[in-house]
Amino acid sequence: MRSFWVAMVLWVFAVPVLAQDFNTGMAAYKSGNFSTALEEWEPLAEQGNAFAQFNLGVMYDYDFGDYKKAVKWYALSAAQGLNAAQFNLGVMYDYGYGVPKDFILAHLWFDLAGTNDHKDGFKNRDVMAQKMSDEDISKAQAMAVKCLDSAYQDCGH
């Protein structure tokens, strides 16, 4: 029981530090200081912070043009249910940025983003469907169900 309370005390003190690091990274990013943003967000992302992972994905995607790294961070964040990361991962598969172009996986990730209340998830999924065969749409839908049932552990990537 004592170790539980020690862990709780450490967590209470760690949360503000994590938030401070995240906010420091955000302020640096907004001011164009990408090296400081990376310095603040990478440790958080490596510890599993979905928002830091997503922001690293955005930075690698839009600011550095390193699509493979962007996909890595989007995928980690998407696997935690962050709808914006799921949506952006759909875009990466739709256009073949950092991954082979794959309409089935794009459909899957847009569908999951929509399921998680991303405002454009279902709209983009439906646009993808216009490019796909009925068989491919069924495959994407089955994969989305499997992905959700596995808590994002079995999502075809």
C-alpha positions in Angstrom: 0.0 0.0 0.0 2.9 2.3 0.8 4.3 2.0 -2.8 0.9 3.0 -4.1 1.0 6.3 -2.2 4.5 6.9 -3.2 3.5 6.4 -6.9 0.5 8.7 -6.5 2.6 11.5 -5.0 5.2 11.1 -7.8 2.4 11.2 -10.4 0.8 14.3 -8.9 4.1 16.1 -9.2 4.9 14.7 -12.6 1.7 15.7 -14.3 2.4 19.5 -14.1 5.9 18.9 -15.3 4.6 16.9 -18.3 2.1 19.6 -19.1 4.7 22.3 -18.7 7.0 20.4 -21.2 4.2 20.0 -23.6 3.2 23.7 -23.3 6.8 24.7 -23.6 7.0 22.7 -26.8 3.8 24.2 -28.1 5.0 27.8 -27.5 8.3 26.9 -29.2 6.6 25.4 -32.2 4.2 28.4 -32.6 7.2 30.7 -32.6 9.0 28.6 -35.2 11.6 27.2 -32.8 11.3 23.6 -34.0 14.5 22.4 -32.3 13.1 23.3 -28.9 9.7 21.9 -29.8 11.4 18.6 -30.7 13.4 18.6 -27.5 10.3 19.0 -25.4 7.9 16.7 -27.3 10.1 13.8 -28.2 10.5 12.5 -24.6 6.8 12.9 -24.0 6.0 11.1 -27.3 8.4 8.3 -26.5 6.6 7.9 -23.1 3.3 7.4 -25.0 1.8 10.9 -24.9 -0.7 10.8 -27.8 -0.8 14.6 -28.2 3.0 14.9 -28.3 3.1 12.1 -30.9 0.5 13.8 -33.0 2.3 17.1 -32.9 5.6 15.5 -33.9 3.7 13.9 -36.8 2.4 17.3 -37.8 5.9 18.8 -37.5 7.5 16.1 -39.6 4.7 16.2 -42.1 4.2 19.9 -42.7 7.5 21.5 -41.5 10.2 19.0 -42.3 8.6 17.0 -45.1 9.8 13.8 -43.6 6.7 11.7 -44.3 8.0 8.4 -42.9 8.6 10.0 -39.5 5.2 11.7 -39.7 3.5 8.4 -40.4 5.4 6.8 -37.4 4.1 9.4 -35.0 0.6 9.6 -36.5 0.3 5.8 -36.2 1.4 5.8 -32.6 -1.1 8.5 -31.7 -3.9 7.0 -33.9 -3.5 3.7 -32.0 -4.5 5.6 -28.9 -7.7 6.8 -30.5 -6.7 10.4 -31.3 -9.1 11.2 -34.2 -6.9 13.9 -35.7 -4.0 11.4 -36.0 -6.3 8.9 -37.5 -7.5 11.4 -40.0 -4.0 12.5 -40.9 -2.9 8.9 -41.3 -5.8 8.5 -43.7 -4.4 11.4 -45.7 -1.0 9.8 -45.8 -2.4 6.6 -47.2 -4.6 8.4 -49.6 -1.7 10.3 -51.2 1.1 7.8 -50.5 3.1 10.2 -48.3 5.6 8.1 -46.4 3.7 4.9 -47.1 2.6 3.2 -50.3 -0.7 4.7 -51.6 -3.4 2.4 -50.2 -7.1 3.4 -50.6 -8.2 0.5 -48.3 -6.1 1.8 -45.4 -7.0 5.4 -46.1 -10.7 4.4 -46.0 -10.0 2.5 -42.7 -8.4 5.4 -41.0 -10.9 8.0 -42.3 -13.7 5.7 -41.0 -12.1 5.4 -37.6 -11.5 9.1 -37.4 -15.2 9.7 -38.2 -16.2 7.0 -35.6 -14.2 9.0 -33.1 -16.0 12.3 -34.1 -13.5 13.9 -36.4 -15.7 16.4 -38.4 -14.3 15.3 -41.8 -13.6 11.6 -41.2 -16.8 10.2 -42.7 -16.8 12.7 -45.5 -13.3 11.7 -46.6 -14.1 8.0 -46.1 -17.0 8.5 -48.6 -14.7 10.2 -51.1 -12.3 7.3 -50.8 -15.2 4.9 -51.4 -15.8 6.5 -54.8 -12.3 5.4 -55.9 -12.8 1.8 -54.6 -14.5 -1.4 -55.7 -17.3 -2.8 -53.5 -14.9 -5.6 -52.5 -12.2 -3.2 -51.3 -14.8 -1.2 -49.4 -16.0 -4.4 -47.6 -12.4 -5.2 -46.9 -11.8 -1.8 -45.4 -14.9 -2.0 -43.3 -14.0 -5.4 -41.9 -10.5 -4.2 -41.1 -12.0 -1.2 -39.3 -14.1 -3.5 -37.1 -11.1 -5.7 -36.4 -9.0 -2.6 -35.6 -11.6 -1.3 -33.1 -12.1 -4.8 -31.6 -8.4 -5.1 -31.0 -8.2 -1.6 -29.4 -6.2 -0.4 -32.4 -3.6 -3.1 -32.1 -4.5 -4.9 -35.4 -5.1 -2.2 -37.9 -3.4 -3.5 -41.0 -0.2 -1.5 -40.9 
